[in-house]
Amino acid sequence: MHVVVTYDISEDKRRTKIHKILSSYGQWMQFSVFECSLTATQYARLRNRLNKLIKAEEDSVRFYFLCACCQQKVERIGGEQVRDDTVFFA
């Protein structure tokens, strides 16, 4: 599944931890935005890890799921190119 994850974290230390976790699951696209290609298991682990870190009364994390058809309709102007995780080098 393709998921866009956005976050608004009030504390610098928590925000840094959230960023590091998301970096291991997807590609950082903008300040508080990641694009992730995840299996159901990876999504469950990610959500669980983030849920343990955030303070629900202060922080916000949102997950936007894109179907394969919608994923192909994403347009980009500028910024970092999307990583191709299907290419492997030995």
C-alpha positions in Angstrom: 0.0 0.0 0.0 1.1 3.5 -0.7 0.7 5.9 2.3 1.4 9.6 2.7 2.2 10.3 6.3 2.0 13.8 7.7 2.8 14.9 11.2 2.6 18.0 13.4 4.6 17.4 16.6 5.0 20.2 19.1 8.2 19.1 20.8 11.6 19.1 19.0 12.8 15.9 20.6 9.7 13.9 19.8 9.6 15.4 16.3 13.2 14.2 15.7 12.3 10.7 16.9 9.2 10.6 14.6 11.3 11.8 11.7 13.9 9.1 12.3 11.3 6.3 12.5 9.5 7.5 9.3 12.9 7.7 7.5 13.3 3.9 8.0 9.9 3.3 6.4 9.7 5.8 3.6 11.0 8.8 1.7 11.0 12.2 3.3 9.3 14.5 0.7 8.7 17.8 2.6 9.2 19.1 6.2 6.6 16.9 7.8 5.6 14.7 4.9 6.7 11.2 4.1 5.7 8.8 1.2 5.8 5.2 2.2 5.2 1.9 0.3 4.3 -0.5 3.1 2.9 -4.0 3.6 0.1 -4.4 6.1 2.6 -5.6 8.7 4.9 -2.7 8.2 2.0 -0.3 8.5 0.9 -1.9 11.7 4.4 -1.7 13.2 4.9 1.9 12.1 1.5 3.0 13.5 2.3 1.2 16.8 5.7 2.8 17.1 4.4 6.3 16.4 1.4 5.9 18.7 3.8 5.1 21.6 5.8 8.3 21.0 3.2 10.9 20.4 1.2 12.9 22.9 -2.4 12.7 21.5 -3.5 15.9 23.2 -0.6 17.9 21.5 0.5 16.0 18.4 -1.1 14.8 15.2 0.0 12.1 12.7 -2.2 11.4 9.7 -2.1 8.6 7.2 -3.4 9.1 3.6 -3.8 5.9 1.7 -3.4 6.1 -2.1 -4.7 3.3 -4.3 -2.5 2.2 -7.3 -4.6 4.3 -9.7 -4.4 7.4 -7.5 -0.7 6.9 -6.9 -0.1 7.2 -10.7 -2.0 10.6 -10.7 0.4 12.3 -8.2 2.0 15.3 -9.8 5.2 16.8 -8.6 6.8 20.2 -9.4 10.3 20.5 -8.1 11.7 18.9 -5.0 13.5 15.6 -4.6 12.7 12.8 -7.1 10.9 9.8 -5.8 13.2 6.9 -5.0 12.9 3.8 -7.0 13.1 1.0 -4.4 12.7 -1.7 -7.0 16.3 -1.3 -8.3 18.9 -3.4 -6.5 22.6 -3.3 -7.0 24.8 -6.2 -6.0 
